[in-house]
Amino acid sequence: MRIVLAVVATVLAPFWVWAQDGSGACLISRDEFATLSGRSAYTDPESMPWGSGAVCGYDGGQIILFSGETAMANLEHLLDSFGAGGNRVPVPDLGAEAYAFFVEAENKYQDHGTFVAFSAGPHAVGVTVYADDGQPAETALPKAVTVAKAVHAALP
């Protein structure tokens, strides 16, 4: 999934100055992500600009952040570009428009897990938490929602 999403990022043009270095997406610490996701953290989160937004990669997942009037449209465009986002499951704890979907690995070298999308004010956020090896992608849903709630609380 990381490879697929990275390809889309090259298509979108930079939009928000504060997100151009990618730091805007690292809304929670490495330790907080590890605790909430149940995933081990070996390295600090890596941030980078991603099209008109930013992405922050953690061991075990990532946060994608878009801001502005077209934030949710930009997130949806990103997902559509990858053919992702089908079979959505509502996540009412994060708002009426919030949803999750599950990403299965196409081979043993790819991560698999749950992607949660929500909007909050001028922001649209995508949170991915990877499932444990040998477990279905759906098993990461509770942890992905927990991480998403922490990200929501940390939004500026």
C-alpha positions in Angstrom: 0.0 0.0 0.0 2.9 2.4 0.7 4.2 2.0 -2.8 0.7 2.5 -4.3 0.1 5.7 -2.3 3.5 7.1 -3.0 2.8 7.0 -6.8 -0.3 9.1 -6.4 1.6 11.6 -4.3 3.7 12.6 -7.3 0.6 13.6 -9.2 -0.8 16.1 -6.7 0.7 19.6 -6.6 1.9 21.2 -3.3 -0.8 23.4 -1.7 -0.2 24.3 1.9 3.1 25.9 2.9 3.1 24.4 6.4 2.7 20.9 4.9 5.4 21.3 2.3 8.1 19.8 4.6 5.6 17.0 5.6 5.9 17.8 9.3 2.3 18.8 9.5 1.2 15.1 9.4 3.3 13.9 12.4 0.5 14.8 14.8 1.3 12.2 17.4 4.7 10.9 18.7 6.4 7.7 17.9 5.6 6.3 21.4 2.0 7.4 21.2 1.5 5.7 17.9 3.2 2.6 19.1 1.1 2.5 22.3 -2.2 3.1 20.6 -1.6 0.8 17.6 0.0 -2.0 19.5 2.9 -2.0 17.0 6.5 -1.9 18.0 8.3 1.4 17.2 12.0 1.1 16.1 12.5 4.4 14.4 11.2 8.0 14.6 8.3 8.9 12.3 9.3 10.0 8.9 7.4 13.0 7.4 7.3 14.3 3.8 5.2 16.4 1.6 2.6 14.4 -0.3 0.9 16.2 -3.2 -1.1 19.0 -1.7 -0.8 17.5 1.8 1.7 15.6 3.9 2.3 12.1 5.1 4.0 10.8 8.3 5.2 7.2 8.2 5.5 5.3 11.5 6.6 1.7 12.1 3.3 0.0 11.7 1.3 2.7 9.9 1.0 6.2 8.6 -1.0 9.4 8.8 -2.0 11.4 5.7 -3.1 15.0 6.2 -4.8 17.4 3.8 -6.1 20.9 4.7 -8.2 23.6 3.2 -11.4 23.8 1.3 -10.7 20.8 -0.9 -9.1 18.6 1.8 -11.6 15.7 1.6 -11.7 15.9 -2.2 -7.9 15.6 -2.2 -8.0 12.6 0.0 -10.7 11.0 -2.1 -8.7 11.7 -5.2 -5.7 10.1 -3.7 -7.6 7.0 -2.9 -9.4 6.9 -6.3 -6.0 7.1 -8.0 -5.0 3.9 -6.3 -8.3 2.2 -6.8 -8.6 2.1 -3.0 -11.4 2.9 -0.7 -14.0 0.3 -1.8 -16.2 -1.6 0.7 -16.3 1.2 3.2 -17.4 0.7 6.7 -18.8 3.7 8.7 -16.8 4.9 11.7 -19.4 7.0 13.5 -17.0 7.8 16.4 -15.2 10.1 14.1 -18.1 11.8 12.4 -20.9 11.2 9.9 -18.5 11.1 6.9 -15.8 8.9 8.6 -15.2 5.5 7.2 -12.7 2.6 7.1 -11.7 0.1 4.5 -9.3 -2.8 4.6 -6.2 -3.3 2.5 -5.0 -6.8 1.8 -1.4 -7.5 0.8 -0.9 -8.6 -2.8 2.2 -10.4 -1.8 4.2 -11.3 1.3 6.3 -8.2 1.1 3.4 -5.7 1.3 1.8 -4.4 4.4 -1.9 -5.0 5.0 -4.3 -3.3 7.5 -7.0 -0.8 8.0 -7.3 2.7 6.6 -9.6 5.2 8.4 -10.6 8.5 6.8 -12.3 11.4 8.5 -12.7 15.1 8.2 -12.4 17.7 11.0 -12.8 21.4 10.2 -10.6 22.3 7.3 -8.7 19.0 7.6 -9.1 15.5 6.0 -7.1 12.7 7.5 -6.2 9.2 6.6 -4.8 6.9 9.3 -3.4 3.5 8.4 -2.5 0.8 11.0 -1.0 -2.4 9.7 -2.4 -5.7 10.8 -0.1 -8.3 12.4 1.5 -10.9 10.1 -0.9 -13.7 9.4 -3.9 -11.8 10.6 -6.7 -10.4 8.4 -6.6 -6.6 7.7 -9.9 -6.2 9.6 -8.1 -7.0 12.9 -6.4 -3.6 12.8 -9.7 -1.7 12.8 -10.1 -1.0 16.6 -6.5 0.1 16.8 -6.8 2.3 13.7 -9.8 4.0 15.1 -8.0 4.6 18.4 -5.1 6.1 16.6 -7.4 8.2 14.4 -9.1 9.6 17.6 -5.8 10.7 19.0 -4.9 12.3 15.7 -8.3 14.1 15.7 -7.6 15.4 19.1 -4.1 16.7 18.0 -5.3 18.6 15.0 -4.5 22.3 15.1 
